[in-house]
Amino acid sequence: MEWDELRGMRDTALLNMDKYQLAIPYSLLTVAKQTELAAYRTLLLDLPNEYDDPKEAMANFPKMPTWMN
């Protein structure tokens, strides 16, 4: 796996996550869901910077909150 492939996967995950901030009014989410969504987004954004190797980063790819499925 290369960094470009990992970033592509991360960008797709970010797009999937962003729909919850656009399609569902963020203010209608519970505080717990808002917090979980913010933490997940931060983990996705930080992923390429947290690991030296893309395989290691992929092994630690953040899990999407279960309510987003």
PQR file with spaces between the fields and no chain letter, atoms N, CA, C, O and H, PARSE charges and radii, in Angstrom:
ATOM       1  N    MET     1       0.850   -1.176    0.000 -0.4000 1.5000
ATOM       2  CA   MET     1       0.000    0.000    0.000 -0.0000 2.0000
ATOM       3  C    MET     1       0.894    1.238    0.000  0.5500 1.7000
ATOM       4  O    MET     1       1.925    1.267    0.672 -0.5500 1.4000
ATOM       5  N    GLU     2       0.505    2.226   -0.735 -0.4000 1.5000
ATOM       6  CA   GLU     2       1.236    3.489   -0.806 -0.0000 2.0000
ATOM       7  C    GLU     2       0.412    4.583   -0.118  0.5500 1.7000
ATOM       8  O    GLU     2      -0.783    4.421    0.130 -0.5500 1.4000
ATOM       9  H    GLU     2      -0.332    2.202   -1.281  0.4000 1.0000
ATOM      10  N    TRP     3       1.085    5.698    0.184 -0.4000 1.5000
ATOM      11  CA   TRP     3       0.413    6.810    0.847 -0.0000 2.0000
ATOM      12  C    TRP     3      -0.751    7.352    0.022  0.5500 1.7000
ATOM      13  O    TRP     3      -1.792    7.693    0.583 -0.5500 1.4000
ATOM      14  H    TRP     3       2.055    5.829   -0.018  0.4000 1.0000
ATOM      15  N    ASP     4      -0.593    7.435   -1.295 -0.4000 1.5000
ATOM      16  CA   ASP     4      -1.665    7.963   -2.138 -0.0000 2.0000
ATOM      17  C    ASP     4      -2.927    7.112   -2.023  0.5500 1.7000
ATOM      18  O    ASP     4      -4.037    7.645   -1.990 -0.5500 1.4000
ATOM      19  H    ASP     4       0.253    7.157   -1.750  0.4000 1.0000
ATOM      20  N    GLU     5      -2.761    5.795   -1.963 -0.4000 1.5000
ATOM      21  CA   GLU     5      -3.911    4.902   -1.827 -0.0000 2.0000
ATOM      22  C    GLU     5      -4.581    5.096   -0.469  0.5500 1.7000
ATOM      23  O    GLU     5      -5.807    5.151   -0.374 -0.5500 1.4000
ATOM      24  H    GLU     5      -1.860    5.362   -1.990  0.4000 1.0000
ATOM      25  N    LEU     6      -3.764    5.200    0.582 -0.4000 1.5000
ATOM      26  CA   LEU     6      -4.308    5.414    1.923 -0.0000 2.0000
ATOM      27  C    LEU     6      -5.041    6.750    1.996  0.5500 1.7000
ATOM      28  O    LEU     6      -6.135    6.832    2.553 -0.5500 1.4000
ATOM      29  H    LEU     6      -2.768    5.156    0.505  0.4000 1.0000
ATOM      30  N    ARG     7      -4.436    7.799    1.430 -0.4000 1.5000
ATOM      31  CA   ARG     7      -5.094    9.108    1.455 -0.0000 2.0000
ATOM      32  C    ARG     7      -6.411    9.079    0.684  0.5500 1.7000
ATOM      33  O    ARG     7      -7.373    9.737    1.077 -0.5500 1.4000
ATOM      34  H    ARG     7      -3.547    7.733    0.977  0.4000 1.0000
ATOM      35  N    GLY     8      -6.458    8.324   -0.408 -0.4000 1.5000
ATOM      36  CA   GLY     8      -7.705    8.173   -1.156 -0.0000 2.0000
ATOM      37  C    GLY     8      -8.783    7.527   -0.315  0.5500 1.7000
ATOM      38  O    GLY     8      -9.938    7.953   -0.336 -0.5500 1.4000
ATOM      39  H    GLY     8      -5.676    7.789   -0.728  0.4000 1.0000
ATOM      40  N    MET     9      -8.407    6.495    0.429 -0.4000 1.5000
ATOM      41  CA   MET     9      -9.363    5.821    1.311 -0.0000 2.0000
ATOM      42  C    MET     9      -9.818    6.769    2.421  0.5500 1.7000
ATOM      43  O    MET     9     -10.997    6.813    2.776 -0.5500 1.4000
ATOM      44  H    MET     9      -7.469    6.149    0.446  0.4000 1.0000
ATOM      45  N    ARG    10      -8.872    7.517    2.956 -0.4000 1.5000
ATOM      46  CA   ARG    10      -9.206    8.484    4.012 -0.0000 2.0000
ATOM      47  C    ARG    10     -10.128    9.562    3.466  0.5500 1.7000
ATOM      48  O    ARG    10     -11.101    9.932    4.123 -0.5500 1.4000
ATOM      49  H    ARG    10      -7.915    7.482    2.668  0.4000 1.0000
ATOM      50  N    ASP    11      -9.836   10.071    2.275 -0.4000 1.5000
ATOM      51  CA   ASP    11     -10.672   11.113    1.684 -0.0000 2.0000
ATOM      52  C    ASP    11     -12.092   10.612    1.434  0.5500 1.7000
ATOM      53  O    ASP    11     -13.056   11.353    1.625 -0.5500 1.4000
ATOM      54  H    ASP    11      -9.045    9.770    1.741  0.4000 1.0000
ATOM      55  N    THR    12     -12.222    9.366    1.012 -0.4000 1.5000
ATOM      56  CA   THR    12     -13.550    8.772    0.824 -0.0000 2.0000
ATOM      57  C    THR    12     -14.280    8.683    2.157  0.5500 1.7000
ATOM      58  O    THR    12     -15.469    8.988    2.238 -0.5500 1.4000
ATOM      59  H    THR    12     -11.439    8.764    0.858  0.4000 1.0000
ATOM      60  N    ALA    13     -13.580    8.270    3.190 -0.4000 1.5000
ATOM      61  CA   ALA    13     -14.190    8.190    4.524 -0.0000 2.0000
ATOM      62  C    ALA    13     -14.617    9.573    5.005  0.5500 1.7000
ATOM      63  O    ALA    13     -15.672    9.720    5.621 -0.5500 1.4000
ATOM      64  H    ALA    13     -12.613    8.022    3.124  0.4000 1.0000
ATOM      65  N    LEU    14     -13.800   10.585    4.724 -0.4000 1.5000
ATOM      66  CA   LEU    14     -14.163   11.954    5.106 -0.0000 2.0000
ATOM      67  C    LEU    14     -15.419   12.407    4.369  0.5500 1.7000
ATOM      68  O    LEU    14     -16.298   13.030    4.965 -0.5500 1.4000
ATOM      69  H    LEU    14     -12.943   10.466    4.224  0.4000 1.0000
ATOM      70  N    LEU    15     -15.510   12.098    3.079 -0.4000 1.5000
ATOM      71  CA   LEU    15     -16.707   12.465    2.312 -0.0000 2.0000
ATOM      72  C    LEU    15     -17.946   11.778    2.873  0.5500 1.7000
ATOM      73  O    LEU    15     -19.006   12.393    2.989 -0.5500 1.4000
ATOM      74  H    LEU    15     -14.797   11.592    2.595  0.4000 1.0000
ATOM      75  N    ASN    16     -17.807   10.499    3.220 -0.4000 1.5000
ATOM      76  CA   ASN    16     -18.932    9.777    3.806 -0.0000 2.0000
ATOM      77  C    ASN    16     -19.327   10.363    5.149  0.5500 1.7000
ATOM      78  O    ASN    16     -20.512   10.407    5.481 -0.5500 1.4000
ATOM      79  H    ASN    16     -16.946    9.999    3.125  0.4000 1.0000
ATOM      80  N    MET    17     -18.358   10.811    5.921 -0.4000 1.5000
ATOM      81  CA   MET    17     -18.624   11.396    7.223 -0.0000 2.0000
ATOM      82  C    MET    17     -19.232   12.790    7.083  0.5500 1.7000
ATOM      83  O    MET    17     -20.120   13.165    7.849 -0.5500 1.4000
ATOM      84  H    MET    17     -17.396   10.775    5.651  0.4000 1.0000
ATOM      85  N    ASP    18     -18.752   13.554    6.104 -0.4000 1.5000
ATOM      86  CA   ASP    18     -19.221   14.925    5.940 -0.0000 2.0000
ATOM      87  C    ASP    18     -20.708   15.013    5.621  0.5500 1.7000
ATOM      88  O    ASP    18     -21.344   16.021    5.931 -0.5500 1.4000
ATOM      89  H    ASP    18     -18.030   13.249    5.482  0.4000 1.0000
ATOM      90  N    LYS    19     -21.273   13.977    5.009 -0.4000 1.5000
ATOM      91  CA   LYS    19     -22.704   14.033    4.700 -0.0000 2.0000
ATOM      92  C    LYS    19     -23.544   14.149    5.964  0.5500 1.7000
ATOM      93  O    LYS    19     -24.658   14.672    5.931 -0.5500 1.4000
ATOM      94  H    LYS    19     -20.757   13.159    4.757  0.4000 1.0000
ATOM      95  N    TYR    20     -23.009   13.664    7.073 -0.4000 1.5000
ATOM      96  CA   TYR    20     -23.742   13.775    8.330 -0.0000 2.0000
ATOM      97  C    TYR    20     -23.748   15.209    8.843  0.5500 1.7000
ATOM      98  O    TYR    20     -24.637   15.608    9.594 -0.5500 1.4000
ATOM      99  H    TYR    20     -22.104   13.240    7.100  0.4000 1.0000
ATOM     100  N    GLN    21     -22.761   15.966    8.435 -0.4000 1.5000
ATOM     101  CA   GLN    21     -22.736   17.363    8.837 -0.0000 2.0000
ATOM     102  C    GLN    21     -23.523   18.223    7.862  0.5500 1.7000
ATOM     103  O    GLN    21     -23.856   19.364    8.182 -0.5500 1.4000
ATOM     104  H    GLN    21     -22.038   15.642    7.824  0.4000 1.0000
ATOM     105  N    LEU    22     -23.826   17.701    6.683 -0.4000 1.5000
ATOM     106  CA   LEU    22     -24.568   18.459    5.690 -0.0000 2.0000
ATOM     107  C    LEU    22     -26.019   17.995    5.575  0.5500 1.7000
ATOM     108  O    LEU    22     -26.937   18.811    5.650 -0.5500 1.4000
ATOM     109  H    LEU    22     -23.555   16.773    6.424  0.4000 1.0000
ATOM     110  N    ALA    23     -26.230   16.699    5.394 -0.4000 1.5000
ATOM     111  CA   ALA    23     -27.572   16.169    5.173 -0.0000 2.0000
ATOM     112  C    ALA    23     -28.396   16.140    6.464  0.5500 1.7000
ATOM     113  O    ALA    23     -29.592   16.434    6.449 -0.5500 1.4000
ATOM     114  H    ALA    23     -25.484   16.036    5.332  0.4000 1.0000
ATOM     115  N    ILE    24     -27.777   15.797    7.535 -0.4000 1.5000
ATOM     116  CA   ILE    24     -28.451   15.783    8.830 -0.0000 2.0000
ATOM     117  C    ILE    24     -27.938   17.001    9.590  0.5500 1.7000
ATOM     118  O    ILE    24     -26.738   17.111    9.844 -0.5500 1.4000
ATOM     119  H    ILE    24     -26.806   15.558    7.547  0.4000 1.0000
ATOM     120  N    PRO    25     -28.819   17.900    9.950 -0.5600 1.5000
ATOM     121  CA   PRO    25     -28.331   19.071   10.689  0.2800 2.0000
ATOM     122  C    PRO    25     -27.530   18.644   11.921  0.5500 1.7000
ATOM     123  O    PRO    25     -28.018   17.912   12.783 -0.5500 1.4000
ATOM     124  N    TYR    26     -26.320   19.112   11.971 -0.4000 1.5000
ATOM     125  CA   TYR    26     -25.402   18.762   13.048 -0.0000 2.0000
ATOM     126  C    TYR    26     -26.029   19.028   14.413  0.5500 1.7000
ATOM     127  O    TYR    26     -25.816   18.275   15.363 -0.5500 1.4000
ATOM     128  H    TYR    26     -25.924   19.706   11.271  0.4000 1.0000
ATOM     129  N    SER    27     -26.794   20.092   14.497 -0.4000 1.5000
ATOM     130  CA   SER    27     -27.385   20.466   15.788 -0.0000 2.0000
ATOM     131  C    SER    27     -28.435   19.465   16.269  0.5500 1.7000
ATOM     132  O    SER    27     -28.782   19.449   17.450 -0.5500 1.4000
ATOM     133  H    SER    27     -26.967   20.704   13.726  0.4000 1.0000
ATOM     134  N    LEU    28     -28.945   18.624   15.353 -0.4000 1.5000
ATOM     135  CA   LEU    28     -29.930   17.621   15.753 -0.0000 2.0000
ATOM     136  C    LEU    28     -29.293   16.354   16.304  0.5500 1.7000
ATOM     137  O    LEU    28     -29.981   15.518   16.891 -0.5500 1.4000
ATOM     138  H    LEU    28     -28.663   18.637   14.393  0.4000 1.0000
ATOM     139  N    LEU    29     -27.991   16.204   16.122 -0.4000 1.5000
ATOM     140  CA   LEU    29     -27.289   15.056   16.693 -0.0000 2.0000
ATOM     141  C    LEU    29     -27.154   15.243   18.200  0.5500 1.7000
ATOM     142  O    LEU    29     -27.068   16.369   18.691 -0.5500 1.4000
ATOM     143  H    LEU    29     -27.432   16.883   15.646  0.4000 1.0000
ATOM     144  N    THR    30     -27.137   14.144   18.918 -0.4000 1.5000
ATOM     145  CA   THR    30     -26.907   14.235   20.356 -0.0000 2.0000
ATOM     146  C    THR    30     -25.483   14.742   20.584  0.5500 1.7000
ATOM     147  O    THR    30     -24.639   14.669   19.691 -0.5500 1.4000
ATOM     148  H    THR    30     -27.207   13.230   18.519  0.4000 1.0000
ATOM     149  N    VAL    31     -25.233   15.242   21.757 -0.4000 1.5000
ATOM     150  CA   VAL    31     -23.887   15.706   22.103 -0.0000 2.0000
ATOM     151  C    VAL    31     -22.890   14.554   21.975  0.5500 1.7000
ATOM     152  O    VAL    31     -21.765   14.742   21.512 -0.5500 1.4000
ATOM     153  H    VAL    31     -25.918   15.301   22.483  0.4000 1.0000
ATOM     154  N    ALA    32     -23.312   13.374   22.387 -0.4000 1.5000
ATOM     155  CA   ALA    32     -22.431   12.202   22.298 -0.0000 2.0000
ATOM     156  C    ALA    32     -22.068   11.909   20.842  0.5500 1.7000
ATOM     157  O    ALA    32     -20.911   11.619   20.539 -0.5500 1.4000
ATOM     158  H    ALA    32     -24.226   13.221   22.763  0.4000 1.0000
ATOM     159  N    LYS    33     -23.051   11.983   19.939 -0.4000 1.5000
ATOM     160  CA   LYS    33     -22.777   11.735   18.525 -0.0000 2.0000
ATOM     161  C    LYS    33     -21.917   12.846   17.923  0.5500 1.7000
ATOM     162  O    LYS    33     -21.047   12.571   17.097 -0.5500 1.4000
ATOM     163  H    LYS    33     -23.991   12.219   20.185  0.4000 1.0000
ATOM     164  N    GLN    34     -22.147   14.080   18.320 -0.4000 1.5000
ATOM     165  CA   GLN    34     -21.315   15.188   17.842 -0.0000 2.0000
ATOM     166  C    GLN    34     -19.864   14.968   18.258  0.5500 1.7000
ATOM     167  O    GLN    34     -18.945   15.157   17.462 -0.5500 1.4000
ATOM     168  H    GLN    34     -22.854   14.304   18.990  0.4000 1.0000
ATOM     169  N    THR    35     -19.671   14.572   19.501 -0.4000 1.5000
ATOM     170  CA   THR    35     -18.328   14.322   20.017 -0.0000 2.0000
ATOM     171  C    THR    35     -17.666   13.160   19.282  0.5500 1.7000
ATOM     172  O    THR    35     -16.496   13.235   18.908 -0.5500 1.4000
ATOM     173  H    THR    35     -20.418   14.419   20.148  0.4000 1.0000
ATOM     174  N    GLU    36     -18.425   12.090   19.079 -0.4000 1.5000
ATOM     175  CA   GLU    36     -17.907   10.921   18.379 -0.0000 2.0000
ATOM     176  C    GLU    36     -17.555   11.263   16.924  0.5500 1.7000
ATOM     177  O    GLU    36     -16.533   10.815   16.407 -0.5500 1.4000
ATOM     178  H    GLU    36     -19.376   12.029   19.382  0.4000 1.0000
ATOM     179  N    LEU    37     -18.400   12.051   16.279 -0.4000 1.5000
ATOM     180  CA   LEU    37     -18.161   12.466   14.900 -0.0000 2.0000
ATOM     181  C    LEU    37     -16.912   13.340   14.807  0.5500 1.7000
ATOM     182  O    LEU    37     -16.103   13.167   13.895 -0.5500 1.4000
ATOM     183  H    LEU    37     -19.231   12.415   16.699  0.4000 1.0000
ATOM     184  N    ALA    38     -16.751   14.262   15.730 -0.4000 1.5000
ATOM     185  CA   ALA    38     -15.577   15.133   15.741 -0.0000 2.0000
ATOM     186  C    ALA    38     -14.298   14.324   15.963  0.5500 1.7000
ATOM     187  O    ALA    38     -13.282   14.575   15.315 -0.5500 1.4000
ATOM     188  H    ALA    38     -17.408   14.402   16.470  0.4000 1.0000
ATOM     189  N    ALA    39     -14.349   13.368   16.868 -0.4000 1.5000
ATOM     190  CA   ALA    39     -13.174   12.532   17.149 -0.0000 2.0000
ATOM     191  C    ALA    39     -12.811   11.683   15.934  0.5500 1.7000
ATOM     192  O    ALA    39     -11.635   11.558   15.593 -0.5500 1.4000
ATOM     193  H    ALA    39     -15.175   13.164   17.395  0.4000 1.0000
ATOM     194  N    TYR    40     -13.813   11.102   15.281 -0.4000 1.5000
ATOM     195  CA   TYR    40     -13.586   10.283   14.088 -0.0000 2.0000
ATOM     196  C    TYR    40     -12.963   11.126   12.975  0.5500 1.7000
ATOM     197  O    TYR    40     -12.018   10.689   12.318 -0.5500 1.4000
ATOM     198  H    TYR    40     -14.768   11.203   15.558  0.4000 1.0000
ATOM     199  N    ARG    41     -13.486   12.319   12.768 -0.4000 1.5000
ATOM     200  CA   ARG    41     -12.960   13.207   11.721 -0.0000 2.0000
ATOM     201  C    ARG    41     -11.503   13.572   12.013  0.5500 1.7000
ATOM     202  O    ARG    41     -10.670   13.575   11.107 -0.5500 1.4000
ATOM     203  H    ARG    41     -14.253   12.674   13.303  0.4000 1.0000
ATOM     204  N    THR    42     -11.203   13.871   13.248 -0.4000 1.5000
ATOM     205  CA   THR    42      -9.829   14.210   13.634 -0.0000 2.0000
ATOM     206  C    THR    42      -8.890   13.032   13.381  0.5500 1.7000
ATOM     207  O    THR    42      -7.793   13.210   12.852 -0.5500 1.4000
ATOM     208  H    THR    42     -11.879   13.868   13.985  0.4000 1.0000
ATOM     209  N    LEU    43      -9.319   11.839   13.758 -0.4000 1.5000
ATOM     210  CA   LEU    43      -8.495   10.644   13.511 -0.0000 2.0000
ATOM     211  C    LEU    43      -8.228   10.457   12.018  0.5500 1.7000
ATOM     212  O    LEU    43      -7.112   10.123   11.622 -0.5500 1.4000
ATOM     213  H    LEU    43     -10.210   11.694   14.188  0.4000 1.0000
ATOM     214  N    LEU    44      -9.253   10.671   11.191 -0.4000 1.5000
ATOM     215  CA   LEU    44      -9.071   10.547    9.743 -0.0000 2.0000
ATOM     216  C    LEU    44      -8.093   11.590    9.210  0.5500 1.7000
ATOM     217  O    LEU    44      -7.211   11.280    8.409 -0.5500 1.4000
ATOM     218  H    LEU    44     -10.160   10.942   11.513  0.4000 1.0000
ATOM     219  N    LEU    45      -8.259   12.815    9.661 -0.4000 1.5000
ATOM     220  CA   LEU    45      -7.380   13.889    9.182 -0.0000 2.0000
ATOM     221  C    LEU    45      -5.933   13.689    9.616  0.5500 1.7000
ATOM     222  O    LEU    45      -5.008   14.009    8.870 -0.5500 1.4000
ATOM     223  H    LEU    45      -8.976   13.067   10.312  0.4000 1.0000
ATOM     224  N    ASP    46      -5.739   13.163   10.811 -0.4000 1.5000
ATOM     225  CA   ASP    46      -4.392   12.981   11.351 -0.0000 2.0000
ATOM     226  C    ASP    46      -3.702   11.707   10.873  0.5500 1.7000
ATOM     227  O    ASP    46      -2.491   11.559   11.043 -0.5500 1.4000
ATOM     228  H    ASP    46      -6.491   12.903   11.417  0.4000 1.0000
ATOM     229  N    LEU    47      -4.450   10.798   10.287 -0.4000 1.5000
ATOM     230  CA   LEU    47      -3.927    9.472    9.943 -0.0000 2.0000
ATOM     231  C    LEU    47      -2.591    9.497    9.200  0.5500 1.7000
ATOM     232  O    LEU    47      -1.662    8.821    9.641 -0.5500 1.4000
ATOM     233  H    LEU    47      -5.433   10.919   10.149  0.4000 1.0000
ATOM     234  N    PRO    48      -2.442   10.235    8.102 -0.5600 1.5000
ATOM     235  CA   PRO    48      -1.159   10.181    7.381  0.2800 2.0000
ATOM     236  C    PRO    48       0.018   10.753    8.183  0.5500 1.7000
ATOM     237  O    PRO    48       1.173   10.420    7.919 -0.5500 1.4000
ATOM     238  N    ASN    49      -0.278   11.596    9.143 -0.4000 1.5000
ATOM     239  CA   ASN    49       0.788   12.224    9.931 -0.0000 2.0000
ATOM     240  C    ASN    49       1.207   11.407   11.149  0.5500 1.7000
ATOM     241  O    ASN    49       2.262   11.654   11.733 -0.5500 1.4000
ATOM     242  H    ASN    49      -1.217   11.866    9.358  0.4000 1.0000
ATOM     243  N    GLU    50       0.389   10.446   11.526 -0.4000 1.5000
ATOM     244  CA   GLU    50       0.643    9.687   12.746 -0.0000 2.0000
ATOM     245  C    GLU    50       1.531    8.459   12.549  0.5500 1.7000
ATOM     246  O    GLU    50       2.031    7.892   13.521 -0.5500 1.4000
ATOM     247  H    GLU    50      -0.468   10.245   11.051  0.4000 1.0000
ATOM     248  N    TYR    51       1.726    8.047   11.290 -0.4000 1.5000
ATOM     249  CA   TYR    51       2.469    6.813   11.025 -0.0000 2.0000
ATOM     250  C    TYR    51       3.529    7.047    9.960  0.5500 1.7000
ATOM     251  O    TYR    51       3.348    7.866    9.059 -0.5500 1.4000
ATOM     252  H    TYR    51       1.320    8.508   10.501  0.4000 1.0000
ATOM     253  N    ASP    52       4.631    6.324   10.070 -0.4000 1.5000
ATOM     254  CA   ASP    52       5.723    6.445    9.113 -0.0000 2.0000
ATOM     255  C    ASP    52       5.517    5.585    7.877  0.5500 1.7000
ATOM     256  O    ASP    52       6.118    5.833    6.831 -0.5500 1.4000
ATOM     257  H    ASP    52       4.778    5.658   10.802  0.4000 1.0000
ATOM     258  N    ASP    53       4.672    4.580    8.001 -0.4000 1.5000
ATOM     259  CA   ASP    53       4.486    3.611    6.928 -0.0000 2.0000
ATOM     260  C    ASP    53       2.995    3.499    6.599  0.5500 1.7000
ATOM     261  O    ASP    53       2.177    3.402    7.514 -0.5500 1.4000
ATOM     262  H    ASP    53       4.184    4.379    8.850  0.4000 1.0000
ATOM     263  N    PRO    54       2.621    3.512    5.313 -0.5600 1.5000
ATOM     264  CA   PRO    54       1.198    3.433    4.973  0.2800 2.0000
ATOM     265  C    PRO    54       0.534    2.125    5.396  0.5500 1.7000
ATOM     266  O    PRO    54      -0.663    2.110    5.682 -0.5500 1.4000
ATOM     267  N    LYS    55       1.283    1.036    5.441 -0.4000 1.5000
ATOM     268  CA   LYS    55       0.701   -0.235    5.888 -0.0000 2.0000
ATOM     269  C    LYS    55       0.333   -0.166    7.369  0.5500 1.7000
ATOM     270  O    LYS    55      -0.708   -0.671    7.789 -0.5500 1.4000
ATOM     271  H    LYS    55       2.256    1.048    5.208  0.4000 1.0000
ATOM     272  N    GLU    56       1.204    0.465    8.145 -0.4000 1.5000
ATOM     273  CA   GLU    56       0.916    0.645    9.575 -0.0000 2.0000
ATOM     274  C    GLU    56      -0.303    1.559    9.752  0.5500 1.7000
ATOM     275  O    GLU    56      -1.162    1.311   10.599 -0.5500 1.4000
ATOM     276  H    GLU    56       2.049    0.875    7.804  0.4000 1.0000
ATOM     277  N    ALA    57      -0.360    2.613    8.944 -0.4000 1.5000
ATOM     278  CA   ALA    57      -1.499    3.531    9.014 -0.0000 2.0000
ATOM     279  C    ALA    57      -2.791    2.796    8.662  0.5500 1.7000
ATOM     280  O    ALA    57      -3.815    2.981    9.319 -0.5500 1.4000
ATOM     281  H    ALA    57       0.338    2.815    8.257  0.4000 1.0000
ATOM     282  N    MET    58      -2.740    1.962    7.623 -0.4000 1.5000
ATOM     283  CA   MET    58      -3.931    1.213    7.223 -0.0000 2.0000
ATOM     284  C    MET    58      -4.361    0.246    8.316  0.5500 1.7000
ATOM     285  O    MET    58      -5.556    0.059    8.544 -0.5500 1.4000
ATOM     286  H    MET    58      -1.908    1.811    7.089  0.4000 1.0000
ATOM     287  N    ALA    59      -3.410   -0.362    8.985 -0.4000 1.5000
ATOM     288  CA   ALA    59      -3.737   -1.285   10.079 -0.0000 2.0000
ATOM     289  C    ALA    59      -4.427   -0.556   11.234  0.5500 1.7000
ATOM     290  O    ALA    59      -5.126   -1.172   12.039 -0.5500 1.4000
ATOM     291  H    ALA    59      -2.439   -0.210    8.800  0.4000 1.0000
ATOM     292  N    ASN    60      -4.224    0.753   11.306 -0.4000 1.5000
ATOM     293  CA   ASN    60      -4.818    1.565   12.371 -0.0000 2.0000
ATOM     294  C    ASN    60      -5.875    2.530   11.835  0.5500 1.7000
ATOM     295  O    ASN    60      -6.177    3.540   12.470 -0.5500 1.4000
ATOM     296  H    ASN    60      -3.656    1.253   10.652  0.4000 1.0000
ATOM     297  N    PHE    61      -6.439    2.214   10.656 -0.4000 1.5000
ATOM     298  CA   PHE    61      -7.462    3.073   10.054 -0.0000 2.0000
ATOM     299  C    PHE    61      -8.630    3.201   11.030  0.5500 1.7000
ATOM     300  O    PHE    61      -9.129    2.192   11.528 -0.5500 1.4000
ATOM     301  H    PHE    61      -6.193    1.393   10.140  0.4000 1.0000
ATOM     302  N    PRO    62      -9.071    4.425   11.308 -0.5600 1.5000
ATOM     303  CA   PRO    62     -10.139    4.618   12.299  0.2800 2.0000
ATOM     304  C    PRO    62     -11.435    3.903   11.917  0.5500 1.7000
ATOM     305  O    PRO    62     -11.800    3.821   10.745 -0.5500 1.4000
ATOM     306  N    LYS    63     -12.099    3.402   12.917 -0.4000 1.5000
ATOM     307  CA   LYS    63     -13.395    2.751   12.732 -0.0000 2.0000
ATOM     308  C    LYS    63     -14.501    3.813   12.720  0.5500 1.7000
ATOM     309  O    LYS    63     -14.545    4.709   13.563 -0.5500 1.4000
ATOM     310  H    LYS    63     -11.801    3.469   13.870  0.4000 1.0000
ATOM     311  N    MET    64     -15.381    3.675   11.742 -0.4000 1.5000
ATOM     312  CA   MET    64     -16.511    4.580   11.633 -0.0000 2.0000
ATOM     313  C    MET    64     -17.479    4.317   12.790  0.5500 1.7000
ATOM     314  O    MET    64     -17.717    3.162   13.142 -0.5500 1.4000
ATOM     315  H    MET    64     -15.345    2.947   11.058  0.4000 1.0000
ATOM     316  N    PRO    65     -18.036    5.373   13.382 -0.5600 1.5000
ATOM     317  CA   PRO    65     -19.030    5.149   14.432  0.2800 2.0000
ATOM     318  C    PRO    65     -20.162    4.249   13.911  0.5500 1.7000
ATOM     319  O    PRO    65     -20.605    4.401   12.772 -0.5500 1.4000
ATOM     320  N    THR    66     -20.614    3.338   14.730 -0.4000 1.5000
ATOM     321  CA   THR    66     -21.611    2.358   14.292 -0.0000 2.0000
ATOM     322  C    THR    66     -22.910    3.001   13.838  0.5500 1.7000
ATOM     323  O    THR    66     -23.573    2.466   12.949 -0.5500 1.4000
ATOM     324  H    THR    66     -20.255    3.215   15.655  0.4000 1.0000
ATOM     325  N    TRP    67     -23.289    4.116   14.411 -0.4000 1.5000
ATOM     326  CA   TRP    67     -24.548    4.769   14.041 -0.0000 2.0000
ATOM     327  C    TRP    67     -24.488    5.391   12.646  0.5500 1.7000
ATOM     328  O    TRP    67     -25.523    5.777   12.103 -0.5500 1.4000
ATOM     329  H    TRP    67     -22.751    4.551   15.132  0.4000 1.0000
ATOM     330  N    MET    68     -23.298    5.494   12.060 -0.4000 1.5000
ATOM     331  CA   MET    68     -23.173    6.083   10.729 -0.0000 2.0000
ATOM     332  C    MET    68     -23.449    5.064    9.625  0.5500 1.7000
ATOM     333  O    MET    68     -23.584    5.454    8.465 -0.5500 1.4000
ATOM     334  H    MET    68     -22.457    5.181   12.501  0.4000 1.0000
ATOM     335  N    ASN    69     -23.536    3.798    9.939 -0.4000 1.5000
ATOM     336  CA   ASN    69     -23.744    2.762    8.910 -0.0000 2.0000
ATOM     337  C    ASN    69     -25.125    2.811    8.330  0.5500 1.7000
ATOM     338  O    ASN    69     -25.456    2.009    7.456 -0.5500 1.4000
ATOM     339  H    ASN    69     -23.427    3.480   10.881  0.4000 1.0000
